[in-house]
Amino acid sequence: MSVMSAMSRPIRATINLAALRHNFGIARLHAGAAKLWSVVKANAYGHGLERVVHALADITDGFALIEVERAVQLRQAGLDVPILMLEGFYAPNELPLFIAHRLIPVLHRIDQVQQLLGAGWPTDLPVYLKLDSGMHRLGFDVVGLKAARTALTGKVAKPTLMTHFADADGPRGVDWQLERLAAMTAGMDDPRSLANSAALLRYPHAIGDWARPGIMLYGGSPFPKMRSAPELDLQPVMTLQSEIIAVQSLDTGESVGYGCTFTADRPMRVGVVACGYADGYPRHAPTGTPVLLDGQRSRLLGRVSMDKLCVDLTHLPQKVGVGGTATLWGRAVAGEGRDSVLPADEVATAAGTISYELFCALSSRVPVSEIH
Ligand SMILES: *Cc1c(COP(=O)(O)O)cnc(C)c1O
């Protein structure tokens, strides 16, 4: 271990499982009587599937993901809470796995219904039917829905009707989709699964019986320009940190990094941080993207390299230098506690993306540890 840490670059990610459980509590608060699928696809949005499942297993109503191999691993590790497969199955040869491990599929095509019935689906293993209420990605239209329900009636338990919102985080909202859904499902009393994080936080009337929060569990705001994660009482789960490994003094007119995209307009002190796009930091983050240096706010300078990025030390005390901690996002363990949280949303927004992408892109070369 000491050899390993002596050999390691100073970059590290920390996953705060107490924060994860806190954020789940916020989802629970908003859900009221509705149940919660904790969405853990994509390796729990980059946070590590096993550790996230382990931390939430006793408080969630189930887990939702995409990857059947990972779902089977969870079952083999002894997990016995419901598991929902958000994209269902891709080919009928997966159905024995679904049955053996009690994985609930989301069906979105009529041929899947026929394949499922042909595979000897157990009457007590639930299924979801996905409805296209306007997003036009996956789901049945009104005719397909009726055909699917008719085919399933008497052969499997009552299906849950699920739809996904296209703009719950944006100006169109959800009501236009709820109206279409109501028209498509008139007279059907099946349970509904509607809300993602955005709808859960924003539209109490659009939750249904089972909500499917993802990003909010990890401390990302689904609509950071409207309400930030701290305003939503969401805590960062992933913290990405490295160290300043060199300090440069720039004269006026000197540039830093590839493409010479940043030029000093006065003498500057610049820190070089051991973190780059090969670690998952977004290459498109421009000069000005926020960063915490020993817990104090500063900014990125110039272009992000594969293994390094540069930051502004000019306004910070001299003691912030080589060996100083750079928090790229998450919670800095700052002495005075000022500016100790940098939501990933702020970095994502500066880089023209969303926190989801930053979390999912955390590179496998970054060592991950957890705190409880
Ligand atoms: C990923 C996903 C979610 C979770 O969305 P968030 O915006 O992360 O809350 C919910 N439902 C479906 C179908 C998904 O694919």
The ligand as an SDF file (V2000), in Angstrom:
LIG
                    3D

 15 15  0  0  0  0  0  0  0  0999 V2000
  -31.4850    7.7580  -16.7460 C   0  0  0  0  0  0  0  0  0  0  0  0
  -32.9500    7.6440  -16.5900 C   0  0  0  0  0  0  0  0  0  0  0  0
  -33.6090    8.2310  -15.5070 C   0  0  0  0  0  0  0  0  0  0  0  0
  -32.9070    9.1060  -14.4790 C   0  0  0  0  0  0  0  0  0  0  0  0
  -32.8240   10.4180  -14.9840 O   0  0  0  0  0  0  0  0  0  0  0  0
  -32.1670   11.6020  -14.1140 P   0  0  0  0  0  0  0  0  0  0  0  0
  -32.3090   12.8000  -14.9710 O   0  0  0  0  0  0  0  0  0  0  0  0
  -30.7420   11.2300  -13.9080 O   0  0  0  0  0  0  0  0  0  0  0  0
  -32.9310   11.6680  -12.8510 O   0  0  0  0  0  0  0  0  0  0  0  0
  -34.9680    8.0080  -15.3650 C   0  0  0  0  0  0  0  0  0  0  0  0
  -35.6480    7.2850  -16.2820 N   0  0  0  0  0  0  0  0  0  0  0  0
  -35.0550    6.7230  -17.3520 C   0  0  0  0  0  0  0  0  0  0  0  0
  -35.8570    5.9510  -18.3160 C   0  0  0  0  0  0  0  0  0  0  0  0
  -33.6940    6.8850  -17.5480 C   0  0  0  0  0  0  0  0  0  0  0  0
  -33.1030    6.3310  -18.6170 O   0  0  0  0  0  0  0  0  0  0  0  0
  1  2  1  0
  2  3  1  0
  2 14  2  0
  3  4  1  0
  3 10  2  0
  4  5  1  0
  5  6  1  0
  6  7  2  0
  6  8  1  0
  6  9  1  0
 10 11  1  0
 11 12  2  0
 12 13  1  0
 12 14  1  0
 14 15  1  0
M  END
$$$$
